[in-house]
Amino acid sequence: MKAKLKDYIEIIFTDAPQTHRAHELKEEMYTDLCEKYDDLVAEGKTPAAAYHAVISGVGDIGELIEELKKEAGTRASEPVREKADEPRRARFYTPEEREIMRKYKNRCAVMSAVAVAMYILCWLPLVLLSVLIENSEVGSIVGLVVMFVMIAAATSLFIIQGMTKPEFMREKAKDDDDDDDDDDDTPRNKKGEKHPVYKAISGALWCLTVVVYLGVSFLSGAWHITWLIFLIATAIDNIIKACFELRS
Amino acid sequence: MSITADLIRGHTDTIILAALMSEDSYGYRISRMISKQTDGLFEMKEATLYTAFKRLEEQGYISSYWGEEGTGARRRYYAITATGREAYRRLMNEWAAAEALIDKLINPPVLDGDYT
């Protein structure tokens, strides 16, 4: 129900300028309305009745929006221009959500940095081991294995990032997409929408396919047959796609 | 009721300043206090309340700050300033003068001998 309150606030603030002040006001209203809602429920109202009582008590905020607009307009025009570059319908976040978001972003930054470093350095063990170890065949096999492990680890870091993204942030991303699609609302956009996790896995799969193909081909020298790896990869990709479509 | 609400609306600022005279408070607490004081006969709309907060803050009658609550939720508190206290006293005097005047105007004049 509180999520509905939040949505309601978003709706009545649709015309408000995207200023810091408007953001604060939304947050202030959300905490106040939540407390009112809790009180009404504690008094014995059903959640639905409490929600409607809260909503009907808000009144017409048209004047307030006008004030906010005036305020945004009277400030020097530079900052307003800056604000216009912000996402069109920036959602406001509750304090808990902001905390989760901050943590998620920090984690993502670390994970991306490590993953990219691994991608960049994955050839190093292969080269070093083949140079350092006398028996070059063992060296190159070990190096290759280490390289694959590094690539796999780096790729899974990216996949984990996509999968652990908080629900409310995904919703926002989807909202934004919808906004962008408003002008050409063809069915293709709705149908061709790919699951983010599938996209990540598919991307990783094709990278790995190329690596496996080159690795196996160089090691075995069986170039005439190794291209089949691509057919296998296509099959795997489609199976994964089918799994996601069945699930949704 | 709606006429009463209209009459009261003209005094929103005074009501809010009065609520803040004794201690700092936040939006919902003030609106709850108002409906309790009037036994639920008058409820201030949130729209009216926040518009008034904004206006009073611009006039320098109140100031606001974010207070941290135990649960992690931020709450915007309002405090009355020295100019605000002055304004409150002035508004109270104005109200007393207006009340006396209106009382005189709307009470039917005592008919005396001149009209008969």
Chai-1 contact restraints between the chains, C-beta under 6 A:
chainA,res_idxA,chainB,res_idxB,connection_type,confidence,min_distance_angstrom,max_distance_angstrom,comment,restraint_id
A,E28,B,R76,contact,1.0,0.0,6.0,A-B,restraint_1
A,T31,B,A73,contact,1.0,0.0,6.0,A-B,restraint_2
A,T31,B,R75,contact,1.0,0.0,6.0,A-B,restraint_3
A,D32,B,G27,contact,1.0,0.0,6.0,A-B,restraint_4
A,D32,B,Y28,contact,1.0,0.0,6.0,A-B,restraint_5
A,E35,B,Y28,contact,1.0,0.0,6.0,A-B,restraint_6
A,K36,B,Y28,contact,1.0,0.0,6.0,A-B,restraint_7
A,V58,B,E46,contact,1.0,0.0,6.0,A-B,restraint_8
A,G59,B,K45,contact,1.0,0.0,6.0,A-B,restraint_9
A,G59,B,A47,contact,1.0,0.0,6.0,A-B,restraint_10
A,D60,B,A47,contact,1.0,0.0,6.0,A-B,restraint_11
A,I61,B,A47,contact,1.0,0.0,6.0,A-B,restraint_12
A,E63,B,T51,contact,1.0,0.0,6.0,A-B,restraint_13
A,L64,B,A47,contact,1.0,0.0,6.0,A-B,restraint_14
A,L64,B,Y50,contact,1.0,0.0,6.0,A-B,restraint_15
A,L64,B,T51,contact,1.0,0.0,6.0,A-B,restraint_16
A,E67,B,K54,contact,1.0,0.0,6.0,A-B,restraint_17
A,P95,B,G72,contact,1.0,0.0,6.0,A-B,restraint_18
A,P95,B,A73,contact,1.0,0.0,6.0,A-B,restraint_19
A,P95,B,R74,contact,1.0,0.0,6.0,A-B,restraint_20
